[in-house]
């Protein structure tokens, strides 16, 4: 799978972008400074770079100047809203596309895929298997013991987020950020409602769960897959 390097000094931006891209099957690495990012470009040789302009020390524009024209790795630039000078300069220096902050994580994923298609690298996410559950990210279908289970788009995204890191406990806020996106105005209860719906469709018992476990006071996790 293609490697994506995310260079951004905001931890929440790195976490959200990483979560969304990993959910689509990308291998994601992150860096929080320009110096660290430049070293990662050399060490990792990623297939695409998501690059914030406003970085401490060496900023995104300077990174572009240093890596072009010798390095033609596609670059998606993140700029502040209304900062037309940085966007234009970034494109002139060889950035392939840009997004203005705040942005939709889903749009960022779509832009990443579009850039990779244009450069001849079109990824397809691998099927996720967990016991008798099988999730196909490409067709967005979920199977239980080889029988397709109809899920809504949000239920599918929620289950995929949990399956991406089984046994890890996700807080409700982490699941909201991963599925609904950063800045979603809803409340924690929306996660509980969709988890309840998922349990019903999977035939899971909340008191004696087989798939989805509630961690009181924290959130939810996938249980270890049973043979």
N, C-alpha and C positions, 0 to 999 in steps of 0.2 A: 504494500500500500504506500501511497505517496507520503513523504514527510513534509510537514508544514512547520515553519518556525514563526512563532508569534513574539514580536519584540514590542513591549508596552510596559510603561512604568506603573500602571494602575493594576493592582492585584485582582480586583473584581473583573476587569476587562479580560485579563489573561485567563481567569478561571472560566468565565462564561464562554469565551471563544474556544478554549480547549475542550470544554464539555460538549459543545455543539459539534465541533469537527470530529472529535473522537467517536461521537455517536454515529457519524456518517462513515466511520471506518478509517479515518486518517490517523497517522501517527503524528502526534503533536509534541513539539518541544517549545519551551518558553524562555525568554530572557527579559530582564527588567531594566537594563541600561544599554546604551549604545555600544559601549566597550564589550560588554558580555555578548551582545548580539552579533557584533563583527566576528568575535571568536567562534561563536556557534555556526555562523555561515561557513567559515573555513572548515571546522571540525565535522559538521553534519552534512554539508552539501545538500540542503533541503530542496524539494521540488518547487516550493513556493514560500514566500516570506510575507507575513502580515506585519506591516511596519508603521508604528505610530510616529508622527512627525515630532511631537513635543516630548522629547526624551531628555533626561538630565545628562549633562556632559556632552557627549556626541549625539546630536539629534538625528532624526530620520533623514533629513535632507543631506546632511553630511555623510551618512551611511550610503545613501544612493550615489553620491559623488565618488566615494571611495571604491564601490564595487562595480560601477559601470565605467567603461564598456566591457571590461574583461569578463565579468560575470553576468550572464544573461538569465539568471534565475528570476522567474516572474515575481513581481512585487505588487501587493495590494496595500495602498497607502491609507492610513487613518488620520484624518485631519479634523481640526476644530470647525464647528459650524461657522460659515461665513468667512473662513480664512482662504479666500480665493487665491491669494498670492502663493501660498504653500502648495495648493492643489495644482496650479498651473506649472509652477517650478518643478514639482515632483514629476509631473507627466513629461515635461521637457527633459528631465534628467533620466528618464527611462522607466518610471513606474508604469505598470500595465493598467491599473484602475485605482479608484479611490472611493472611500466611504467617509461621510462626515459623522462625527460623534454628536449626540448619541445615535446609535444605529441598531437596526434589528439583527439579532444573531442569525436568524433564518436567511436574511438577505445577504449577510456576509458569507454564509455557507454557499449560497447560490452563486455569488460572485467568484468565490474560490473555484468552484466546479467549472464555471464558464471560462475562467482564465486557463485552467488546466486543459479544458477541451480545445481551446484555441492553440495551445502550445503542444497538443498531441498527447496529453496524458489524461485519460478519462478513467477515474477510479470506479470500481464497483465494490460495494461493501459486502463483507462476508456474512453468510448465514450464522446466526447465533444459536447455539444449542445449549439447553440447560435441562438435564434430565429428559423428560418426555415433552418439554416445550421446545419449539423451533420457531425462531423469528427470522424472517427474510426482509432485510432492510430495503432491498431493491424493488420488491413488489408490495412492500408494506403489508405483509400477511403474517399471521401468527397461527401456529398449529399446535394442538394438544393431542398427543398420541396420534399424529398424522391426520387429525380432523381439524379443519380450519375453524377458528373462533373469530366471529365478526367483532371488531373493535372500532371505536371511534378514533379519529385522528389523534386526539389528545390522549386517549387511553393507550394507543399504540406507542406514542412518544414517551409516555410515562413508564410503560413496561420496558421499553428499550433502554431508557436511562438507568433503570434498576438492574437490568440484565448486563449492562456494559461493565458493571463492577459488582458482581454478586458477592454477598456476605458483607459488603460495606453498608454501614448505616448512613442513610441520607436524611438530613433534616428536611422539614417541610419547605423551608425557604430555599434550600439547595435544589429541591425538585421543582419548585416554582420557577427558579432562574433557568434551570435546564430545559423545561418543557414550555412554559409560558413566556419566558424571556425576562431579562432584567428590566425593572421598572413596571412590571405588571401590577395594576392597582388592586387586584383581588386580595383575599385573605387566605390564611392557612387552611381554612375549612374546604377550599376548593380541591386541595390534594386529598383530603379524607373522603370526599364524595367520589372522586374518580378511583381511588383505591378500593372503596366499597364496591363500585361497579365492576372493577377488574376481578375482584374476588368472586363475585356472583357469576361472571362469565366463565371463569376458570374452575368453578365448582370448589372453591377454596373455603375452608371453615376458619373464621377469625379466631375461634377458641382453640382449634387444633390445626393450625395452618400447615399446608404442604409447600406453598410457594412464597406467599407474602407474609412477613412477620412485622408486627407493630412493636417498636421499641419505645416504651412509655416515656414521655417527656422529651423525646428526641425526634423520632420520625419512623422511617420504614427501611426494610432491607429484604433482599431475596434470601430465602433459606438455601442451604447447601442442597445441590441437586441429588435426588434419590435415584438409585438404579432402577 
